[in-house]
Amino acid sequence: MQATNQDSILIQDEIREYFGWSLESDYQSALSLVKMCKSPTTNLELTGKVTVVGAAAPTGFVPTNPTVVADGAIGAISDISLVKLIVTDGDGSPYIENALNIGIPICLHAHGDNIEAWGNILSLVDKEQQVILTHQTPYSIDGMYNPGGFTDGDRAVCIALALGATEIELVGFSTDEVGAWSGATDEKRKLIKLKWMNRVLSLHSLEVV
């Protein structure tokens, strides 16, 4: 799974600098995750138009296209039959936990301060749960991918494109409100993150309206 836009990887350095995060922490979290995860991976491929669902999705949303869901937004979806992948860094409680072990692959992401969160996810998955591992470092890590992106939402877009989607429909994306499916979060900080999310989306000629 290769990033379709190298700028969506390069912006990760800019984001780290803005928030004062450590590249070494991101790297060590990634190395720990790939060492700990024993779950099978998936051969998922996407084609054509793909819907990506974010944390501001309406309750009871019913997809009509193959769908990639960002973390806790899985709780918004009443019919999961078209959900192909859930992208998570482990903070979409309690909705993400309810979506484990039901046949939908997950894409589990490592960053510097979510070791406890991804550890919780690994403790809950059974031996059948398919897991793709992602990181946000410029390094090559066997068994992991960096598809680009920052938040679960824009990273889900990057992943959908990397898996073969040729068109993206955004549902539940907002830059001025914290979505109901975001889980526990610092609202002021989250709104800043959403601005960065929109910058990543713009790299793929997408816009939050």
C-alpha positions in Angstrom: 0.0 0.0 0.0 1.8 3.1 -1.3 0.8 6.7 -0.7 -0.7 8.2 -3.8 0.6 11.7 -2.9 4.0 12.1 -1.3 3.1 15.6 0.1 0.6 13.8 2.4 3.6 12.1 4.0 5.8 15.2 4.0 3.1 17.3 5.8 3.5 14.9 8.8 6.8 16.5 9.6 5.2 19.9 9.6 2.4 18.7 11.8 4.8 17.2 14.3 6.7 20.5 14.5 3.5 22.5 15.0 2.3 20.4 17.9 5.8 19.7 19.3 5.5 16.0 18.9 8.6 13.7 18.8 9.4 11.7 15.7 11.3 9.2 17.9 8.1 8.6 19.9 6.1 8.0 16.7 8.8 5.6 15.6 9.1 3.6 18.8 5.3 3.3 19.0 5.3 1.9 15.5 8.0 -0.6 16.2 6.3 -1.8 19.3 2.9 -2.2 17.5 4.4 -4.2 14.6 6.2 -6.4 17.1 3.0 -7.0 19.2 0.5 -7.5 16.5 0.1 -11.2 15.4 -3.2 -10.7 13.6 -3.5 -11.7 9.9 -3.5 -8.9 7.3 -5.9 -8.5 4.4 -5.6 -8.4 0.6 -8.3 -5.7 0.4 -8.4 -3.8 -2.9 -10.8 -1.0 -3.7 -12.0 0.3 -7.1 -14.1 3.1 -8.4 -16.0 5.4 -6.1 -15.5 4.9 -2.4 -17.3 6.6 0.5 -15.2 7.7 3.5 -17.2 8.3 6.6 -15.9 10.7 9.3 -16.9 11.6 12.9 -19.6 14.1 12.0 -21.6 11.4 10.1 -25.4 11.4 10.7 -26.8 8.7 12.9 -28.2 5.8 10.9 -26.2 6.5 7.8 -26.6 3.8 5.1 -23.7 3.6 2.6 -24.4 3.0 -1.1 -20.7 2.6 -2.1 -17.9 0.5 -0.8 -17.0 2.4 2.4 -14.0 3.1 4.6 -14.9 4.4 8.1 -12.8 6.5 10.4 -12.7 5.1 13.9 -15.7 5.7 16.1 -17.8 6.8 13.1 -18.7 3.1 12.7 -21.3 3.8 15.4 -23.2 6.0 12.9 -23.7 3.3 10.4 -26.9 1.2 10.5 -26.0 -1.1 7.7 -22.4 -2.3 7.7 -22.6 -4.6 4.7 -20.7 -2.2 2.5 -18.1 -1.3 5.1 -14.7 -2.6 3.8 -12.3 -1.1 6.3 -12.3 0.7 9.6 -9.3 3.1 10.2 -8.5 3.7 13.8 -5.8 4.9 16.2 -7.8 3.3 19.0 -9.6 6.3 20.5 -13.2 5.8 19.1 -14.6 4.2 22.2 -17.0 2.6 22.7 -17.9 2.3 19.0 -14.7 0.9 17.7 -14.6 -1.9 20.3 -18.1 -3.0 19.2 -16.8 -3.2 15.6 -14.1 -5.7 16.3 -14.3 -9.4 15.4 -17.3 -9.1 13.1 -15.5 -9.6 9.8 -14.5 -6.1 8.9 -10.8 -5.5 8.6 -9.3 -2.7 10.6 -6.4 -0.4 9.9 -4.6 0.2 13.2 -2.3 3.3 13.5 0.6 4.0 15.7 1.7 7.4 16.9 3.7 8.6 19.8 1.0 8.8 22.5 -1.4 6.1 21.7 0.4 3.0 22.8 -2.2 2.3 25.5 -5.0 2.7 22.9 -3.6 0.4 20.3 -2.7 -2.1 23.0 -6.3 -2.1 24.1 -7.4 -2.9 20.6 -4.9 -5.8 20.3 -6.1 -7.2 23.6 -9.7 -7.4 22.2 -9.2 -8.8 18.7 -9.4 -12.5 18.1 -7.2 -14.6 15.8 -9.5 -14.0 12.9 -9.5 -10.2 13.0 -7.7 -8.9 9.9 -5.4 -5.9 10.7 -3.4 -3.5 8.5 -0.8 -1.5 10.4 0.1 2.1 9.6 2.6 4.6 11.0 3.4 8.3 10.5 7.2 8.3 10.2 9.5 8.7 7.1 11.1 5.4 7.8 10.4 2.0 6.1 9.1 -0.5 8.7 8.5 -4.1 7.7 4.9 -5.0 8.1 3.6 -1.4 8.3 2.6 1.3 5.8 2.6 5.1 5.8 -0.2 6.0 3.4 0.0 9.7 4.4 -2.4 11.8 6.4 -2.9 12.9 10.0 -6.3 12.4 11.6 -8.3 9.1 11.2 -10.5 10.9 8.7 -8.0 12.2 6.3 -5.8 9.1 6.8 -8.8 7.0 5.8 -9.0 9.0 2.5 -5.3 8.4 1.9 -5.7 4.7 2.6 -8.8 4.4 0.3 -6.8 6.0 -2.5 -3.8 3.8 -1.8 -6.0 0.7 -2.0 -7.2 1.7 -5.5 -10.2 4.1 -5.1 -10.5 6.5 -8.0 -13.1 8.8 -6.6 -13.9 9.7 -3.0 -17.2 10.7 -1.5 -16.8 12.4 1.9 -19.5 11.9 4.5 -19.3 13.3 8.0 -16.4 15.6 7.6 -16.4 19.0 9.3 -13.8 21.7 10.0 -15.9 23.7 12.5 -17.4 21.2 14.8 -16.2 18.1 16.6 -18.2 15.1 15.3 -20.4 13.2 17.7 -18.5 10.0 16.9 -15.0 11.4 17.9 -14.9 9.8 21.3 -13.4 11.7 24.3 -11.3 14.6 23.0 -10.1 18.1 23.8 -12.5 20.1 21.7 -10.2 23.2 21.2 -7.3 21.0 20.2 -9.5 18.8 18.0 -10.7 21.8 16.0 -7.1 22.7 15.3 -6.5 19.2 14.1 -9.4 19.5 11.8 -7.8 22.4 10.0 -4.8 20.2 9.4 -7.1 17.5 8.2 -8.5 19.8 5.6 -5.0 20.7 4.4 -4.3 17.0 3.8 -7.6 16.6 2.0 -6.7 19.5 -0.2 -3.6 17.7 -1.3 -6.0 15.2 -2.9 -8.2 17.9 -4.4 -10.9 17.3 -1.9 -12.8 19.9 0.1 -14.9 19.8 3.2 -18.2 21.7 2.5 
